């Protein structure tokens, strides 16, 4: 019971919600860059929200399913085909043994998530199946997928998938060279950028006042571009150089998801899922947690502007996002008949 990677795409890894409670030991949570899309993908196939999925970056893989499987593709919009037929996004789709999924380049957003009923049955490492690329552990041998890799699925994936598909409401078959078995309803897209530059809320960071007045204004006034050398550790941003008022040394201290550090070249780096646990660069800002999934969907060349917010406003944004995700998940539960 498995799926085989024929072509890996640009960067395809196994991810779940991440591993928590270990940053004091130098292990960050990592996990999905867009945890909202992860939850929706799992919800569509009836999984718990912490099951492992494939995170697909910009250019998708080619995969053959070696058993029947109920799957869902969420997150970035991309052209994907099943046995020559278009694959509906944001819906549960039942694929048969031997079906080939071919995912091409993303057309909106940069990260898509492929969930399979029952999840990907790799052994967890430190409580998670997420791939932590910098330390080379978790997922499949701590690395991005390669051609020829075989990912195990749960032993009863075929019967589980058939059972879950049978319980779905409003099923809809799409006829063509092959029949695509799916439903007439879909999950909402909650994190894709409607237009650019996207607006990201951020609080003044611990070292905000160490930057000169022009740099402090520029951070919130400028339009920043995500550079091609960005990755899961951090998004490097191109724009005006942010100068410090004084060239003071900063002691290394804890860093977290969403911290915006400014190295010696004056160009900020927004720390992402695989960020380091400590850093010695000054922190000009901290990004509101609710906006990080949308930031994660920016591809290289994408643009972003920062809006100043308070801690209380960031908390409210997080509560609103949680309510929207929970409402979407409840609607997916309705899609499964009791």
Steps between C-alpha positions, in 0.01 A plus 500: 500500500704792375550779253809516281675819396568501126622860493553701819425854383700797623474434875256240631523395865296315761355743754246505780422763764855475638676403821454718804661556839858442387632844407702514821688201360558669164213326314243729342141390424553523118190337346282635219576851377124551453336314792154622395520322164636194683197486730255542213669228291483257793141597573395428142613136521367448854838507677597653830664837445843370604539227235803523272451628144719600207600867481551591132698814417449698175558206261307183575596132494381203300367223724347158440259358758558128553161451669161669503522823697282795598711811444467879510718781364477834682692825523662650193312479172678279246413297195478139615381200303391149593548249219467779246192658663510830692514442876247714692670703773372543856279190472529135602581288196501119488787370285538139388801273514757599239370855457772758426477849647693759299524841669647788302608852594292707743297782346402671826683450827813289539419205731240229454419209734406148395320300769414129484238327715678357804810712446854412397615210721862599567641457849483822704822664621473693828122486477463615138535374145605843373818525296752735660731569209777696681562215748414222253252303708128422497288424197680270257865492607487868588507612137291615207343222296681350201395299197448137601408572863214291640284648774306253712131557563291345775447127451125531445516810278295340221207388718522817711489718189208307350307525827561872537412569138177303535401723793547827309201713409430631149744280312581598142679295235692690231511289183781505246783270404462377856234581756600735782289418805448803722227724648319816392611705802844627601698654783567877496843643429595712802866587447556570129595860414212673323739762362848632562654653690341304782454681830666335800452626856808533717588630844806708576780262591723488803774703326276732300637812667860408409425589137513859383177691435519456123537123534209474742277691257625305200420162650129582518485728192695298242380223271729199550575222253563137597840412352586175316735385778210476747413158644322324784746651750432858405369739237764752397343833405633746244432869548658802671805436718408529868780678686556489874547820697806348666710196413435315826569131555191289571525190718348187355155434643193289419339546159160378389271458203418844361800684646639753250877529542730746323853377427800721425392566139189681627249278315246327725438126531159370615557174687280216378423141601857362502650803673790474743420505874739786587641796311724801550358734237284788625125441484317786335155335507290198593238388246147427626452121508173520307676649197785250476308241291425769240863612499605136452296490178710772334731368229838659426434839344181545700449832674396588853432809710503509879231670710575590860281324760494444874523173690128521575417551132721206405313286753166607351621416149598153620160443661318607182712267286438212741127563481509497119701177491272333755191606301653352184584175678144475635365536148731218387367282780149560363626357169536162668168332574454362846 
